[in-house]
Amino acid sequence: MAPLILKPSSPAHGGAAVARDDGKVWLVNYALPGEVVEAEPRGRQGGVAVAAATRVIEPSPHRVAAPCPYFGACGGCQLQHAAYAHQLELKRQVVEEAWSRAGLRLPPDTAVLGMDDPWRYRIRGEFEALATAGGWRFGFHRMRSHSVLPIDSCLIHDQRIERALPAFARAANELQLQDLQNLLLTVEPAGPGLLWRMRFRGREPRWPRDEFAHRVAELLPESTLLDDAMSLEFWDLTFRVRSDTFVQTNFRQMLVLYRTALDMLAAKSDERVLDLYAGIGTLSVAVARNAAAVTAIEENPHAVQLGRLNARINSARVEYLPGKVEAVLRGIRLGQHQAAILDPPRAGCEPAALAELIRLGPERLVYVSCEPSTHARDLIGLVRGGYRVRRAAIVDMFPQTYHIESVALLERS
């Protein structure tokens, strides 16, 4: 098929730009709205035709040269070709469009909170293992592919993670490890700790784990290798974090996100607050500093265990109730909680969870989301259940990528 000449007009969630050609809709990767590009068809995605820009004929004034040598091959970043201020504007447009489709209006004063330095922000990374002729390498999946691209640098990860990759690969090669699947690395933002976890294909074999860790530690003398848990510290609070529990990967922006959410919640000293999808309790403990008490609901047993520990470490008035949010909420009586904060996974809330929240009817809800479409869907459900959207904010947790974090304050009308 001959290359297409396309002129995208608007951003799509996912980092592409939307173009129309003879009535056909295209999602064009690596193009910006307003540009004219030559593009190559790349199949379909969710029933829509996909293309990749191969040559820019008329560039956008917001186009910049991507600094990463892997950009365009690696699937990790989608927006390095856009100036950072424009990335923020594109993300605002994506959220606005998602809300509009759901029948909501994004408040006109909605702030988009970006980063002063939108690089080297990730404190956690998961790297796929690849057996090459020269031995093991680590890397990322290619764009819309299961094949792995080996990398030596990643400009959005903490440099300590980048420096660690060749050390782990070298130790794996020296000890002739087999069937590696991936490597998960997390660094302490303010300490020397490097939390690591190696996964194998199939069941984990018997392998010289201690010898491997010792060799990596020799190769990384500036890091303290941790294989169980590490510390995360902010606002005079201390949390234990493990590889098998969720933690925000952008530590600097996590503080911006949490401050935004806490300011919207405005918990009072006589109020009890629900924290749904509470994880290891970072938000629960922070909320508990201003509230009478927090009831945290979490399904993952490892997170519940750590959450209870983190509440004890910080002497926080947090009670954990384990289980699915919708099931646990059914056992909670009316009038016990005056406010709620929720930060569900990408898929958003189960309808039953929203129904239970509406039944309990706390005065204020703060809903944190990492997926604009499910956020908008759930917000309109809450509005139909008697709430009004009062404020919203967009926090750029993942610069250079299409991912968007948004926060909304709802009050019972």
C-alpha positions in Angstrom: 0.0 0.0 0.0 1.3 3.4 -0.9 2.2 5.9 1.9 -0.7 8.1 3.0 -0.6 11.9 3.2 -2.6 12.7 6.4 -3.3 15.9 8.4 -4.3 15.0 12.0 -6.6 17.4 13.7 -6.9 16.3 17.3 -5.1 14.2 20.0 -6.3 10.7 20.9 -5.8 9.0 24.3 -2.8 6.7 23.6 -0.5 9.3 22.2 -1.6 9.2 18.6 -3.3 12.0 16.6 -6.7 11.6 14.8 -6.8 12.2 11.1 -9.6 11.7 8.6 -9.0 10.7 5.0 -12.0 10.3 2.6 -14.3 9.7 5.6 -11.9 7.1 7.1 -10.6 7.7 10.6 -6.9 7.1 11.3 -4.9 7.0 14.5 -1.5 8.4 13.5 1.4 7.6 15.9 4.3 10.1 16.1 2.3 12.9 14.5 0.9 16.1 16.2 -2.4 17.8 15.5 -2.1 20.4 12.7 0.8 18.7 11.0 0.9 17.2 7.5 2.7 13.8 7.5 3.5 10.9 5.3 2.3 7.8 7.1 2.5 4.1 6.8 -0.5 1.9 7.6 0.1 -0.4 10.7 -3.1 -2.5 11.0 -6.0 -1.8 13.3 -6.5 -1.0 17.0 -9.9 -1.3 18.6 -11.5 -1.3 15.1 -9.8 1.9 14.0 -7.1 2.0 11.3 -3.6 2.8 12.7 -0.7 4.5 10.9 2.8 5.7 11.9 4.2 9.0 10.6 7.4 8.2 8.6 8.0 11.8 7.3 6.9 15.2 8.4 5.9 17.4 5.5 4.6 20.4 7.5 5.7 20.3 11.1 3.8 21.6 14.1 5.5 24.6 15.8 5.3 22.4 18.9 7.5 19.6 17.4 10.9 19.0 18.9 13.6 16.4 18.3 13.2 13.4 20.6 16.3 13.0 22.7 16.0 9.3 23.2 17.7 7.1 20.6 15.0 4.4 21.0 12.0 6.7 20.5 9.8 5.4 17.7 11.0 1.8 18.3 10.4 1.4 22.0 6.8 1.3 23.2 7.5 3.2 26.5 7.2 6.8 25.4 4.7 8.2 22.8 5.2 12.0 23.1 8.9 12.9 23.1 8.4 14.6 19.7 6.2 17.2 21.4 7.5 20.2 23.4 6.6 19.6 27.1 4.2 22.5 27.4 2.3 21.1 24.4 2.2 17.6 25.9 0.3 19.2 28.9 -2.1 20.9 26.5 -2.7 17.7 24.6 -3.4 15.8 27.8 -5.9 18.5 28.9 -7.7 18.1 25.5 -7.8 14.3 26.0 -9.4 14.7 29.4 -11.8 17.4 28.2 -12.9 15.1 25.3 -13.4 12.1 27.6 -15.6 14.1 30.0 -17.5 15.6 27.1 -18.3 12.2 25.6 -19.7 11.1 29.1 -21.9 14.2 29.2 -19.7 16.2 31.7 -18.0 19.6 31.5 -14.4 19.8 32.7 -14.3 22.8 35.1 -12.7 25.7 33.1 -10.3 26.5 36.0 -8.9 22.9 35.9 -5.1 23.1 36.5 -2.6 20.9 34.6 0.2 20.3 37.0 3.4 19.5 35.1 7.0 19.0 36.1 9.9 21.5 36.2 12.1 18.7 34.9 10.1 16.1 33.0 13.0 13.5 32.8 14.5 10.9 35.1 11.4 10.7 37.2 10.7 7.0 37.4 11.8 5.3 40.6 10.5 1.9 39.5 10.9 0.0 36.2 10.1 -3.4 34.8 12.5 -4.7 32.2 12.0 -7.7 29.9 14.9 -10.2 29.6 16.2 -11.0 26.1 18.7 -13.8 25.3 21.1 -12.4 22.6 24.2 -13.8 20.9 26.2 -11.8 23.4 24.2 -13.0 26.5 21.3 -11.6 28.5 20.1 -8.0 27.9 17.2 -6.1 29.4 14.8 -3.9 27.6 11.2 -2.9 26.7 8.5 -4.2 24.4 8.5 -2.5 21.0 5.5 -0.3 20.1 2.4 -2.5 19.9 4.5 -5.7 19.9 5.6 -8.6 22.1 9.1 -8.5 20.8 11.7 -7.0 23.1 14.0 -4.1 22.3 17.3 -4.3 24.3 18.2 -0.8 25.8 21.3 0.7 27.4 19.6 4.0 28.6 16.2 5.2 29.4 15.8 9.0 30.0 12.6 8.7 32.1 14.1 6.4 34.7 16.2 7.3 37.7 19.9 7.1 36.6 20.6 4.5 39.3 18.1 2.1 37.6 19.8 2.7 34.3 23.2 2.0 35.8 21.9 -1.2 37.4 20.7 -2.9 34.2 24.1 -3.9 32.8 25.2 -5.1 36.3 22.2 -7.4 36.5 22.8 -8.6 32.9 26.5 -9.2 33.6 25.8 -11.2 36.8 23.2 -13.3 35.0 25.6 -14.1 32.2 28.5 -14.9 34.5 26.3 -17.3 36.5 24.7 -18.7 33.3 21.2 -18.2 34.4 18.4 -19.7 32.2 14.8 -18.8 31.5 14.8 -15.2 32.7 11.6 -13.4 32.1 11.9 -9.9 33.6 13.6 -7.7 36.2 11.7 -5.3 38.5 13.8 -2.5 40.0 12.8 0.2 42.5 15.1 2.8 44.1 14.7 4.6 47.3 14.1 8.3 46.4 16.3 9.6 49.3 18.4 6.6 50.2 20.9 4.1 48.6 18.4 1.2 48.6 17.8 -0.7 45.4 14.9 -3.1 45.6 15.1 -5.9 43.0 13.0 -8.9 41.9 13.9 -11.4 39.1 11.1 -13.4 37.5 11.6 -16.6 35.5 9.5 -18.2 32.8 7.4 -21.0 34.4 8.1 -21.9 37.9 11.1 -20.3 39.6 14.0 -22.8 39.4 16.6 -23.5 42.0 19.2 -20.9 41.3 22.2 -19.3 43.1 20.2 -16.3 44.3 22.6 -15.3 47.1 25.7 -15.6 44.8 23.9 -13.6 42.2 22.9 -10.8 44.6 26.5 -10.8 46.0 27.9 -10.3 42.4 25.4 -7.5 41.6 26.3 -5.8 44.9 30.0 -5.9 43.9 29.2 -4.3 40.5 27.0 -1.6 42.1 29.0 -0.5 45.2 27.1 2.8 45.5 23.7 0.9 46.0 22.4 -1.1 48.9 20.7 -4.2 47.3 17.4 -5.0 48.9 15.4 -8.1 48.1 12.4 -7.8 50.5 11.3 -4.3 51.2 12.5 -0.7 51.1 11.6 2.6 52.7 9.6 5.5 51.2 9.7 8.7 53.2 7.8 12.0 52.7 6.2 14.6 54.9 7.8 13.1 58.0 6.1 9.8 57.3 7.7 6.5 56.6 6.4 3.6 54.5 7.5 0.1 53.8 7.2 -0.8 50.1 7.7 -4.2 48.4 8.1 -5.3 44.8 4.7 -7.1 44.8 2.7 -4.1 45.9 1.8 -0.9 44.0 3.8 2.3 44.5 3.6 5.5 42.4 6.5 5.4 40.0 7.0 9.2 39.8 7.9 10.1 43.4 8.2 13.8 42.8 4.8 14.1 41.2 3.2 11.7 43.7 3.6 14.5 46.3 1.9 16.9 43.9 -0.9 14.4 43.3 -1.4 13.7 47.0 -1.3 17.4 48.0 -3.9 18.1 45.3 -6.2 15.3 46.5 -5.7 16.2 50.2 -6.5 19.9 49.6 -9.7 18.9 47.7 -10.7 16.4 50.5 -10.1 19.0 53.2 -10.7 16.4 56.0 -11.7 17.9 59.3 -10.5 16.7 62.8 -14.0 15.3 63.6 -14.5 13.5 60.3 -14.1 9.8 59.5 -12.9 9.1 56.0 -13.1 6.1 53.7 -10.1 5.3 51.5 -11.1 2.9 48.8 -8.4 0.8 46.9 -6.1 1.9 49.6 -3.0 -0.1 48.6 -0.2 0.1 51.2 -1.8 3.1 52.9 0.3 6.1 51.6 -2.9 8.2 51.2 -4.7 6.7 54.2 -1.9 7.7 56.6 -1.6 11.1 55.0 -5.4 11.7 55.3 -5.4 10.4 58.9 -3.1 13.3 60.0 -6.1 15.7 59.7 -9.1 13.4 60.1 -10.5 11.6 63.2 -9.9 8.2 61.6 -9.6 6.5 58.2 -11.2 3.2 57.1 -9.0 1.7 54.4 -10.4 -0.9 52.0 -7.9 -3.1 49.9 -8.2 -6.4 48.1 -4.5 -7.4 47.8 -3.4 -9.3 50.9 0.2 -8.2 50.6 -0.8 -4.6 50.5 -3.2 -5.0 53.5 -0.3 -6.5 55.5 2.0 -3.6 54.6 -0.8 -1.1 55.1 -1.4 -2.2 58.6 2.4 -2.1 59.3 2.6 1.4 57.8 -0.3 2.6 59.9 1.6 1.3 63.0 4.9 2.9 62.0 3.3 6.3 61.6 0.9 5.9 64.6 -1.9 6.7 62.2 -5.6 6.1 63.0 -6.2 3.8 60.1 -8.3 0.6 60.2 -7.9 -1.9 57.3 -10.8 -3.9 56.0 -9.6 -6.5 53.5 -11.6 -7.5 50.4 -13.2 -6.2 47.3 -14.5 -2.6 47.7 -18.1 -3.4 46.7 -18.3 -6.3 49.1 -16.7 -4.5 52.1 -18.8 -1.4 51.6 -22.0 -3.5 51.9 -21.1 -4.1 55.6 -20.6 -0.4 56.4 -23.4 1.5 58.1 -24.9 4.8 57.0 -23.6 7.9 58.6 -20.2 6.5 59.7 -18.1 8.4 57.2 -18.3 12.0 56.2 -15.9 11.9 53.2 -14.2 9.4 50.9 -11.1 9.2 48.7 -10.7 6.6 46.0 -7.9 5.7 43.6 -9.0 2.6 41.7 -7.0 0.7 39.0 -7.2 1.7 35.3 -10.6 -0.2 34.8 -12.2 2.2 37.3 -14.9 1.2 39.8 -17.3 -1.8 39.6 -20.9 -0.5 39.2 -21.7 -2.2 42.5 -18.9 -0.2 44.3 -20.4 3.1 42.9 -23.9 2.0 44.0 -22.6 1.3 47.6 -20.8 4.6 47.7 -24.0 6.4 46.6 -26.0 4.5 49.3 -23.5 5.6 52.0 -23.6 9.1 50.7 -20.5 10.8 52.2 -20.7 14.6 51.8 -17.4 14.8 49.8 -15.7 12.4 47.4 -12.2 12.8 45.9 -11.8 10.5 42.9 -8.2 10.0 41.7 -7.9 8.2 38.3 -5.2 7.1 35.9 -7.6 6.6 32.9 -9.7 9.5 31.6 -12.4 7.4 30.0 -13.3 5.3 33.0 -12.9 8.3 35.3 -15.5 10.2 33.2 -17.8 7.1 33.1 -17.7 6.7 36.9 -18.1 10.5 37.5 -21.3 10.7 35.5 -22.6 7.7 37.5 -21.9 9.5 40.7 -23.5 12.7 39.3 -26.7 10.7 38.5 -26.5 9.3 42.0 -26.8 12.8 43.5 -23.3 14.3 43.4 -21.9 17.4 41.7 -18.4 17.9 40.4 -16.9 20.9 42.1 -13.2 20.9 41.2 -10.8 19.0 39.0 -7.1 18.9 38.3 -4.8 17.0 35.9 -1.4 15.9 37.3 1.2 14.9 34.8 2.6 11.8 36.5 4.2 10.3 33.3 5.8 13.0 31.1 6.8 11.9 27.5 4.0 9.2 27.6 0.3 9.3 27.0 -0.7 8.4 30.5 -2.8 10.9 32.4 -3.7 11.2 36.1 -6.7 13.3 37.0 -8.5 14.2 40.3 -12.1 15.4 40.8 -13.9 16.7 43.9 -17.6 15.8 44.2 -20.0 17.1 46.7 -23.4 15.7 47.5 -26.1 18.0 46.1 
